[in-house]
Structures are given as structure tokens and as C-alpha cells.
Amino acid sequence: MDFQVVSKKIFWQNQTQLKLLLKQVRMNNELVLRLEEENSEVEETYLKLLELLQIRTRFRTIWKHPSSTDWWNHKVPLFPEKLFIQHFRVNFQTFDFIVAKLGGVVFKEQFPMAFGSIDGSHIPFNPPSRLASDFYNYKGWKSVMLLAIVDARGRAIWVKTGMPGRQSDSGAFKESKLFREISTEEKIPRATKEIEGHHIPLVLLGDSGFSMERWLMKPFTHHTELTPARKIFKYRLSRARRAVENVFGRLKARWRRLYRGIDVLYKNAHKVIIAAVALHNLCEELGVNIILTQQERANDQVLEGRHPQPNPQCNQGNRSGEDLRNILLNIFCNQRQPWDETDEETRM
């Protein structure tokens, strides 16, 4: 049904009401994207407009049917450049550039199907006296939390901050909108990759402070026996998580105020931290180096000693996540390990 015809027909029937609605929202695809910003007023207005126009719609979702890779691996490389541009609207060089910018090379090498790594960091903060008890973290100093998901290039692709330091990483993440959307499969593709006869879904990598989920892999906790196979899994996961573990250190080294603590009103604390992360991403993209003097490095070490990062353990998890972790463990054990090559070179 043509949208313009319907809108004109109903416009004359509901002219005044429709004019008011059209002033508040734009009738194009950008409106759907705006709904992701938790703007209930815009969403309510949009739904009223749809109800008025009697048009059914479906919100955008990311999805992918399981498909064979034969076409991509064997036929696409033989395409002449003209045919490649006809299919993908860019030439080979531009396509390779996009893949290099968006692809997670490190994750793919160390941990298949990992789309990001999540971790938390505490930033010193002096809260209002009436709220002070909520900001004491597990290490006994006052802080606000910063949760971030980082890609393979060390760029923060999702940030949640401003939570009182008393919260755990897992608790703060479960309260986020992203956790709910991933749990209901609204945010990540339902794609799988067949590896050694198993269909492996997209996963997020976390440390022992997060709860196990079907889509969130974590290492075996210290309470369990670390067998050789579990040590291999821990090694692979830790190598893939280097990006997120390094990003907080680089972030604080670049904006050293985060080491000393932010001295602003609580309602503005999250704005300062998000601005620092955004500027850090920009500097990393442009290749701006971090230059510190020996005295600054020494001062940073002193500040780190005063504010040790909490490392709470979380033993929660679901059965499906544990099953997937065991499958990945067996896959990793069947593959060659980096130290195997080192041993062969030593024997030679």
C-alpha cells in the first residue's frame, strides 16, 4: 500500500491531530534509529502516528540465515572488478579497507565468533556525603564505575558509566538496556559458524566478575580445578581480552585526571567519563601517541597503589553457557597451541 496515498486520505480526516504529530517526528527511516535511544516520548509519539495511519511496521533487527561460505570463498574472488562493484557498490580496495576497519582480526585468531570484550574499571570520585556509603567499592575507596565493550582494535563500542562503586561489574551490566537486548536476541545477529561439527554463535568475552551466559564466555573460576584443558581455554580467552584490559590503562594515561579522580557534581560525572572515552577513541583512530615523562609514570604508579581495582568473583551462570564453554574448550584442545611451535623449534 502506497504510504503517500494513505497519509493523504487520512490527513483530511484527522487534519489537526496529524499536523501536531508530524511536527514532533519525521516520517522516514531515521525515526526507527531514534527509538534505540530510550526516548519514550518519541516512541510514544511514533506509535500514535502509526496507529492513526493504520500502518503496520516491524522494527529493524539484525539477522542472518545460516548459509554456505562456498560462494564467498570460491566465487567472489574470481569476480571482475566491474561485477564486484555491481554487487557491493564499492571496489576491491574500498571493501578491504572497510573490512580492516571493522573486522576483529585478533578475536578471530584467538577466540572464534567473539564480537567484543567487556570489562569494568573504577574511577576515584568524591560523592555527596549523604550518598557516600553507596560509592565505597570492594577495595574500600569511593568510586564511580565505567563499563565498556571494546573491539579488537581497542576502541570502545559501548559504554555505561556513572554507577556507584558499590555495584559489581555483573550487577551493573545486568541493569543495562544492552544486556536485556542481547538476552532477547534483539541486538546481535543470530549467526553461527560451524567449527568441528558444532554451530558456534557470536559471543562476548568477560572475566570472572561476570555471570556466564550463552552469549558471554568467562574463564573457569579459581574455585574450580584448572586442568590442562581449562588452562588452554583460559589462555585463549585472556589473549583475546588484551584489548579491553589495555584500553583502561591507555584511557587513564591519556586523560590523567581519571587517575587522580574527577571533582564534579555527581550528575555530571558520567558526562566527563563518556567525553574522555569518546576523545580517546578519536585519538586512537588518528594515531595520536601517549607521551609521559618518567615523573608522570611514577606518579601514576603511586595513584594505582592508592586505588587498587576491585576484582569481585561471580559464580552465577546458566547451563547453556557452560555447555558452549565446554565445546569451545574441546575445540581449542584439538588445535595447535603457540607453545607447540616453540617446542618444535627448540628440538630442532
C-alpha positions as CSV (number, residue, x, y, z in Angstrom):
1,M,0.0,0.0,0.0
2,D,1.4,3.4,-1.0
3,F,2.3,5.4,2.1
4,Q,1.6,8.8,0.5
5,V,-1.9,7.8,-0.7
6,V,-2.8,6.5,2.8
7,S,-1.4,9.6,4.5
8,K,-3.3,12.0,2.2
9,K,-6.5,10.1,2.7
10,I,-6.3,10.1,6.5
11,F,-4.8,13.6,6.6
12,W,-8.2,15.2,5.6
13,Q,-10.0,13.0,8.1
14,N,-7.6,13.9,11.0
15,Q,-6.0,17.1,9.8
16,T,-5.4,18.8,13.1
17,Q,-4.2,15.8,15.0
18,L,-1.9,14.6,12.2
19,K,-0.3,18.1,11.8
20,L,0.6,18.1,15.5
21,L,2.1,14.6,15.3
22,L,4.1,15.4,12.1
23,K,5.7,18.3,13.9
24,Q,7.2,16.0,16.5
25,V,8.6,13.2,14.4
26,R,9.9,12.8,10.9
27,M,8.3,10.2,8.7
28,N,11.4,8.4,7.4
29,N,13.8,5.6,8.3
30,E,15.8,7.7,10.8
31,L,12.9,7.6,13.1
32,V,13.4,3.9,13.8
33,L,17.1,4.6,14.7
34,R,16.0,7.2,17.2
35,L,13.9,4.7,19.1
36,E,17.0,2.9,20.2
37,E,17.9,5.9,22.4
38,E,15.4,5.0,25.1
39,N,13.4,8.1,24.2
40,S,10.0,7.1,25.4
41,E,8.4,10.4,24.3
42,V,9.5,9.9,20.7
43,E,8.5,6.2,20.8
44,E,5.0,7.0,22.1
45,T,4.5,9.7,19.5
46,Y,5.7,7.4,16.7
47,L,3.3,4.7,17.8
48,K,0.4,7.1,17.9
49,L,1.2,8.2,14.4
50,L,1.3,4.6,13.1
51,E,-2.0,3.9,14.9
52,L,-3.5,6.9,13.2
53,L,-2.3,6.0,9.8
54,Q,-3.3,2.3,10.3
55,I,0.0,1.1,9.0
56,R,1.8,-2.0,10.4
57,T,5.5,-1.9,10.7
58,R,8.3,-4.0,12.0
59,F,11.3,-2.6,13.8
60,R,14.7,-3.2,12.2
61,T,16.6,-6.2,13.5
62,I,19.9,-7.7,12.6
63,W,19.6,-11.3,11.4
64,K,21.3,-13.8,9.2
65,H,20.2,-17.2,7.8
66,P,22.8,-19.9,8.2
67,S,24.3,-20.2,4.8
68,S,27.2,-21.8,2.9
69,T,30.5,-20.0,2.6
70,D,31.3,-21.6,-0.7
71,W,30.1,-18.7,-2.8
72,W,32.1,-16.2,-0.8
73,N,35.3,-18.2,-0.6
74,H,35.5,-19.5,-4.1
75,K,33.4,-17.4,-6.5
76,V,33.7,-13.9,-5.2
77,P,37.5,-13.8,-5.5
78,L,37.1,-14.6,-9.2
79,F,34.7,-11.6,-9.9
80,P,36.0,-9.0,-12.3
81,E,36.0,-5.6,-10.6
82,K,33.0,-4.3,-12.6
83,L,30.9,-7.3,-11.3
84,F,32.2,-6.8,-7.8
85,I,31.2,-3.2,-7.8
86,Q,27.7,-4.1,-9.2
87,H,27.1,-6.4,-6.2
88,F,28.8,-4.5,-3.4
89,R,28.7,-0.9,-4.6
90,V,32.5,-0.4,-3.8
91,N,35.7,-1.7,-5.4
92,F,38.0,-4.3,-4.0
93,Q,40.3,-1.8,-2.3
94,T,37.5,0.1,-0.6
95,F,35.9,-3.2,0.5
96,D,39.3,-4.4,2.0
97,F,39.6,-1.0,3.8
98,I,36.2,-1.4,5.4
99,V,36.9,-5.0,6.5
100,A,40.2,-3.9,8.0
101,K,38.4,-1.1,10.0
102,L,35.5,-3.2,11.2
103,G,37.0,-6.7,11.4
104,G,38.1,-8.3,14.6
105,V,41.3,-10.0,13.5
106,V,42.7,-10.6,17.0
107,F,39.4,-12.0,18.2
108,K,39.1,-14.4,15.2
109,E,42.6,-15.7,15.7
110,Q,42.3,-16.3,19.5
111,F,38.6,-16.8,20.0
112,P,36.3,-17.6,17.1
113,M,32.9,-15.7,16.9
114,A,33.9,-13.2,19.6
115,F,32.5,-9.7,18.7
116,G,33.8,-7.8,21.7
117,S,35.3,-7.9,25.1
118,I,33.7,-6.4,28.2
119,D,35.3,-5.2,31.4
120,G,34.8,-2.6,34.2
121,S,37.0,0.0,35.8
122,H,36.6,2.2,38.9
123,I,37.4,5.9,38.8
124,P,38.0,7.8,42.0
125,F,35.1,10.1,42.9
126,N,34.1,12.2,45.9
127,P,30.3,11.8,46.2
128,P,27.9,13.9,48.3
129,S,28.1,13.0,52.0
130,R,24.5,11.7,52.1
131,L,25.4,9.1,49.3
132,A,28.9,8.2,50.4
133,S,28.1,4.7,51.6
134,D,26.9,3.7,48.1
135,F,30.2,4.6,46.5
136,Y,32.6,2.6,48.6
137,N,33.8,-0.3,46.4
138,Y,35.1,-3.7,47.5
139,K,38.6,-2.2,48.0
140,G,37.3,0.4,50.4
141,W,37.6,3.6,48.4
142,K,35.0,5.8,46.8
143,S,34.5,5.5,43.1
144,V,32.1,5.5,40.1
145,M,32.1,2.6,37.7
146,L,32.9,2.5,34.0
147,L,31.8,-0.5,31.9
148,A,32.9,-0.8,28.4
149,I,32.8,-3.2,25.5
150,V,35.9,-3.0,23.3
151,D,36.5,-4.3,19.8
152,A,39.7,-6.0,18.5
153,R,41.3,-2.6,17.7
154,G,41.0,-1.4,21.3
155,R,38.1,1.0,20.5
156,A,35.2,1.3,23.0
157,I,32.0,0.4,21.1
158,W,29.6,0.6,24.1
159,V,30.0,2.5,27.4
160,K,27.9,2.6,30.6
161,T,29.2,4.7,33.4
162,G,28.2,6.8,36.5
163,M,27.1,3.8,38.6
164,P,28.1,3.9,42.3
165,G,31.3,1.9,43.1
166,R,29.4,-0.4,45.4
167,Q,27.9,-2.3,42.4
168,S,29.6,-5.2,40.9
169,D,30.5,-5.5,37.2
170,S,27.9,-8.2,36.7
171,G,25.2,-6.4,38.6
172,A,25.7,-3.1,36.7
173,F,25.8,-4.9,33.3
174,K,22.6,-6.8,34.0
175,E,20.8,-3.5,34.7
176,S,21.7,-2.1,31.3
177,K,19.5,-1.9,28.3
178,L,22.1,-3.7,26.2
179,F,22.0,-6.8,28.5
180,R,18.2,-7.1,28.0
181,E,18.5,-6.6,24.2
182,I,21.3,-9.2,23.8
183,S,19.4,-11.6,26.1
184,T,16.3,-11.4,23.9
185,E,18.4,-11.5,20.7
186,E,17.5,-8.0,19.6
187,K,21.0,-6.6,19.3
188,I,23.3,-9.3,17.9
189,P,22.9,-11.4,14.8
190,R,21.7,-15.0,15.1
191,A,24.6,-16.1,13.0
192,T,26.6,-19.2,13.8
193,K,29.8,-20.7,12.4
194,E,30.3,-24.4,12.1
195,I,33.6,-25.5,13.7
196,E,34.4,-29.2,14.0
197,G,30.8,-30.1,13.7
198,H,29.5,-27.6,16.2
199,H,27.5,-24.4,15.5
200,I,29.2,-21.6,17.5
201,P,27.2,-18.4,18.0
202,L,28.5,-14.9,18.4
203,V,29.9,-14.4,21.9
204,L,31.1,-11.6,24.2
205,L,34.2,-12.1,26.3
206,G,34.2,-11.3,30.0
207,D,36.3,-12.0,33.1
208,S,35.4,-13.9,36.2
209,G,33.4,-10.9,37.5
210,F,30.6,-11.5,35.0
211,S,27.9,-14.2,35.0
212,M,28.0,-16.9,32.4
213,E,25.5,-16.6,29.6
214,R,25.0,-18.4,26.3
215,W,26.5,-15.3,24.6
216,L,29.0,-14.3,27.3
217,M,32.1,-16.5,27.8
218,K,34.2,-16.2,31.0
219,P,37.2,-18.2,32.3
220,F,36.9,-21.0,34.9
221,T,36.8,-19.5,38.3
222,H,39.5,-20.0,40.9
223,H,37.2,-22.3,42.8
224,T,37.4,-25.0,40.1
225,E,40.4,-27.2,39.4
226,L,42.4,-25.9,36.4
227,T,43.1,-28.9,34.3
228,P,45.5,-28.6,31.3
229,A,42.4,-28.3,29.0
230,R,41.0,-25.5,31.1
231,K,44.3,-23.7,31.2
232,I,44.3,-23.7,27.4
233,F,40.8,-22.2,27.4
234,K,41.9,-19.6,29.9
235,Y,44.9,-18.7,27.8
236,R,42.9,-18.3,24.6
237,L,40.3,-16.1,26.3
238,S,42.9,-14.0,28.1
239,R,44.8,-13.4,24.9
240,A,41.6,-12.2,23.2
241,R,40.8,-9.9,26.1
242,R,44.0,-8.0,26.0
243,A,42.3,-5.2,24.0
244,V,39.9,-4.3,26.8
245,E,42.4,-4.8,29.5
246,N,44.8,-2.3,27.8
247,V,42.2,0.3,26.9
248,F,41.5,1.4,30.5
249,G,45.3,1.9,31.1
250,R,45.7,3.9,28.0
251,L,42.5,5.9,28.7
252,K,43.7,7.0,32.1
253,A,47.3,7.6,30.9
254,R,45.9,9.9,28.2
255,W,43.4,11.7,30.5
256,R,45.3,11.6,33.8
257,R,42.6,13.3,35.7
258,L,40.9,9.9,35.7
259,Y,43.7,8.5,37.8
260,R,43.5,11.3,40.4
261,G,39.7,11.4,40.4
262,I,37.0,13.6,38.9
263,D,35.8,16.5,41.0
264,V,32.4,17.4,39.6
265,L,28.8,17.1,40.6
266,Y,27.5,13.6,40.6
267,K,25.0,14.4,37.8
268,N,27.9,15.4,35.6
269,A,30.3,12.6,36.4
270,H,29.1,10.3,33.6
271,K,29.3,13.1,31.1
272,V,33.0,13.7,31.9
273,I,33.9,10.0,31.6
274,I,31.9,9.5,28.4
275,A,33.6,12.5,26.8
276,A,37.0,11.1,27.8
277,V,36.2,7.8,26.2
278,A,35.0,9.5,23.0
279,L,38.1,11.6,22.7
280,H,40.3,8.6,23.4
281,N,38.6,6.7,20.6
282,L,39.3,9.6,18.3
283,C,42.9,9.9,19.3
284,E,43.5,6.2,18.8
285,E,41.9,6.3,15.4
286,L,44.2,9.2,14.4
287,G,47.2,7.5,15.8
288,V,48.0,10.2,18.5
289,N,50.6,8.7,20.8
290,I,50.6,9.0,24.6
291,I,53.8,10.7,25.8
292,L,54.5,10.6,29.5
293,T,57.6,11.7,31.4
294,Q,59.3,9.4,33.9
295,Q,57.8,11.5,36.8
296,E,54.3,11.2,35.4
297,R,54.7,7.4,35.1
298,A,56.0,7.3,38.7
299,N,53.0,9.3,39.9
300,D,50.6,7.1,38.0
301,Q,52.1,4.0,39.8
302,V,51.6,5.7,43.2
303,L,48.0,6.5,42.3
304,E,47.3,3.0,41.2
305,G,48.6,1.8,44.5
306,R,46.3,4.0,46.4
307,H,43.3,2.9,44.3
308,P,43.6,-0.8,43.5
309,Q,40.9,-2.1,41.2
310,P,38.3,-4.3,42.8
311,N,38.1,-7.8,41.3
312,P,34.9,-9.5,42.6
313,Q,34.1,-13.0,41.6
314,C,30.7,-14.0,40.1
315,N,29.7,-17.7,40.2
316,Q,26.3,-17.3,38.5
317,G,25.7,-18.7,35.1
318,N,23.3,-20.8,33.0
319,R,23.7,-24.3,31.7
320,S,23.7,-23.3,28.1
321,G,26.7,-21.0,28.6
322,E,28.6,-23.8,30.4
323,D,27.9,-26.2,27.6
324,L,29.2,-23.8,25.0
325,R,32.3,-23.2,27.0
326,N,33.0,-26.9,27.2
327,I,32.5,-27.2,23.4
328,L,35.0,-24.4,22.8
329,L,37.4,-26.0,25.3
330,N,37.4,-29.2,23.3
331,I,37.9,-27.3,20.0
332,F,40.8,-25.3,21.4
333,C,42.5,-28.5,22.8
334,N,42.3,-30.1,19.3
335,Q,44.1,-27.1,17.7
336,R,47.8,-26.4,17.8
337,Q,49.0,-24.2,20.6
338,P,51.6,-21.4,20.3
339,W,54.0,-23.3,22.7
340,D,53.8,-26.4,20.5
341,E,55.7,-24.5,17.7
342,T,58.2,-23.2,20.2
343,D,58.9,-26.7,21.4
344,E,59.5,-27.9,17.9
345,E,61.9,-25.1,17.2
346,T,63.8,-25.9,20.4
347,R,64.1,-29.6,19.5
348,M,65.4,-28.6,16.0
